[in-house]
Amino acid sequence: MKSVTLRFLAFLGAFWLLAEAANAQVPPYADEHLELHVDLADTFVRSEPLPMSDPSESAMPFAWKTVSNFAFGKNRGQLTMVADLSALHPYFRDRVQLLIHNCKKRGIELAIVETYRSPSKQNEYKTMGKKYTRSKAGRSKHQYGLAIDLVPMIDSVAQWENRTLWRKVGLEGEKLGLRWGGRWRHLYDPGHFEWTGGLGSSHLALGMMPRVPNAQLYPCLQADIAELRQWWQQWDEHQMRELLEETTAVAGSMP
């Protein structure tokens, strides 16, 4: 009954438009426009449910942009690095996008080296020595989508040693409330930016997430983070398999 009523109202609406057009002595709506009105009415009366997606079955992590070792001229280990902003916490992602945009306005091009980092990848860095990291798996902000590694580029060449350029980038990041690794004394890491809202690694390891400023701009934040965690877990499992295959291959090549 409701469907019939809505169709009748749509017909009356189309009839009224024709009458008004005639009274105003302007050409009436064309036939295709009337069909559009009927189609619009149909959208209100159709009751088929929308298809639901299951994040746990999503292939999204494997569609993330990744980079391999030496992609930016430095040894970053054998496990693949995620270099996709969509793998980051939504608020932090927006801050990073602003950083990239603001630097570009100043003529500085930034390349994304690594965003989310799996525990397996973190442990790989740990085995490579203190010049890479002092943090084991679970202690890095990368594991919570709250850190990123960037590098400025000139003529497609990564500028790892250009301290003047790094300072410009670092100051832009700090203006946005990001913590810059270029301020660290014991492990100078100018390409690293993070934001935790005052939380430490121990809080993050317990599952806590920072409160975001202007929370009204992120009405679906909890759902977004829950989905991200599922994607992170899928990537973690993928990298554990990748590491196992690599270890097996090395063992098989030994005499």
N, C-alpha and C positions, 0 to 999 in steps of 0.2 A: 504494500500500500504506500509506504514511504517513497519507494522508487518511482511509482506512477506519479505521485504528487510532485516530486522534484522535476521529473520530465515535463509535466504540465506547466510548472512554473518557468522552466527554461523556454518552453514554446511561447508562453505569454511574453517573456522578456524579449524574445526575438521579434514577435509581432509588434510589440511596443516600439522597438527600435525602427522598424519599417515605417510605422505610422508617424513617428517623430521626423524621420527623414523626409517623408512626403510633405508634411506640414511646413518644414523649413525649406522646401524646394531645393534640396540637395540630393545627389544620387544616393539611393539606398545602399545598404551593405550588399556586397556581392554574395553569390551562392556559397562560395567557399568560406566566407565569414560566418554565414548562418550555420554551416556545418560545424564550424569551430565552436559556436555557442552550444550546439547539441553535444559535441564531444566533451566540452567542459562540464556540462551537466552530468554526463556519464561518469566523470571522475568522482563525483560526489555520491553516486549510488552504487558503484562497484564495491563489492565486499571481499574480494580476494585478498588474503593476507600477504604482506610483503615478505620476500624470502629473508630468512635470518642467517647471519654469518656467524660462524663459530671461530673466535680468535685462536683457539687451540689448534685448529686445522688450517690456519692461515699460512700462506707461503711467504708472507711479508718479510720475515728476517732474511730469506734467501733472495729477496729482491732488493735488499739494501745495497747501496753502493759500497764496494770494498776496494782496498788497495793491497798490493803485495809488498814483500820486502824490497827495500832499496828504491821504492817508487819515487821517493823524494831525496835520493842520494845518501841515505843513512841506513845502517843495519838496524832493522826493527824486528828481527826474529822471523822465523819461518811461518808461523801461524798468520792467517789472513787478518787484516785490520778492517773494522767497520769504519767507513768514512761517510756516514749518512746522518744528516741532521734529524731525520724522522726517528732515529733511535734514541734521541735525547728527551729528558724531562721537558714537557711543554713550555713552562715558563723560561727555563734555561735556554731552550731552543730559540725562543723569541729574542732573548738577550744576545745570543750569538749571531742571529741574523742581523740584528741592529749593528753589532760590531763589524760584521763583514760589510754592511751597507755604508757605515760611517767611514770605514777605512777606504772603501772604494771612492767615496767623494773626495778623499784626500789624495787619490791617485795610487793607493796601495792595494794590490790584489792579494787576497789571502786564499790559500789552498787548505782544504780540510784533510788532515793527516789521519786522525782517529777520533771517533766519538765514543760510543759504547765499547766497553772492553770486557771480554769474558774472563772468568777466574783462571781458565787455562792460559789465556794470553798474558794475564798479569803474572802468573807464576813463571811463564817463559821469560819475561823481562827480568824477574827476580834472579833467575839462574844466569843471566847475562852480566851481572855485576851491579855495583852501586851507582855507576854512572848512568844507569837506565832507571832504576827505581830503588827505593828503600822499603817499599810497601809490598806485602804479600797479598794474595787473593783475599778479597773482602775488605781490604783497607783503602783501596783506591776509589776516588770519587767517580772514576770512569765506570765502575761496576754498577752504579746507580743512575747512570745517564745524566750526571751532574758535572761532567768535566769534558774538555775537548782539547785536542792538540792541533794547532794551526801552524802555517809557515807562510811568510810573505814571499811573493814570487816576482822576479824581474826577468823578462824575456824567457819565461817558462823555466827559469832556474831557481831552485829553492835558496833563500837567503838566510841560512842558519847562523852565519857568523856576523851578520850586519847589525851591530848593537844599536846604531843610530835608528835604524828602521824598526828594530824590536821595541825600542823605547816609545816610539810614536804609537805602535800598535798596543803596547801595554797600557799606556795612558788612556787610550780610547776605551779599552776594556774596563779599566778602573772607573771611568766616568759612568759606566753602565752598572756599577756595583759588583763587578766580577773580581775574583781574586786571581792575581797574575803571578805565575811561576817565576817571572823575571825578578821578583823581589826576594826570592829564596836564596839564602847564603850557602847552605850545605848541599843543595842540589839545584843549581841554576837551571831553570827550565822555562825559557822565555816563550815557548810555543804553547804552554799550558795555561788554560783558563778554567776556573771552576766557580760554582756557586752552590752553597749548601744552606743558606738562610740561618747560619749559626750552628747547625748540627755538625757533630763530629762523626768520624767513621764508625765509632762504636754505636752511635744512635742509628745510623743508616743500616748497619749490620743487623739491628733488631727489627728492621722493617719500617722505621719511621721515615717520613718524608717532610721536607721543610714547608712551612706555611708560605704562601706566595703573596706578594703585594697585589692589590687590586684583584682580589679573588673573584669578584663578580665577572671579570673578563674570562674566567676559566670555569664555567658552570659544570663542565663534565670532567673536571680534573681527576677525581678519584677513579672514574671509569677508564679514563685515558691511561692512567698509571697502571691500573690492573691489567689492561691489555698489553701495555709495554712490558710488564713483568713476564707475561706469557711469552712474548716474542723474545725477550732476553733469555728466558729459559731454553727456548728452542735453539737459539744461537749457541748457548753454552753447550747443549748436548751435541750440536753439530761440530763444535770445535773439539770436544772430547773425543769424538769419533775420528776427527781429522788428526789429532795428536796420536791416537792409538795406531792409526794407519801409518803415520810417519815413523813411530817407534818400531812397529813391526817390520817396516821396510828396511830400516837401519839394521835391525837385528838379523834380518834375513841376508843382508849383504856382507855380514861379518864371516870370516873363515871359521 
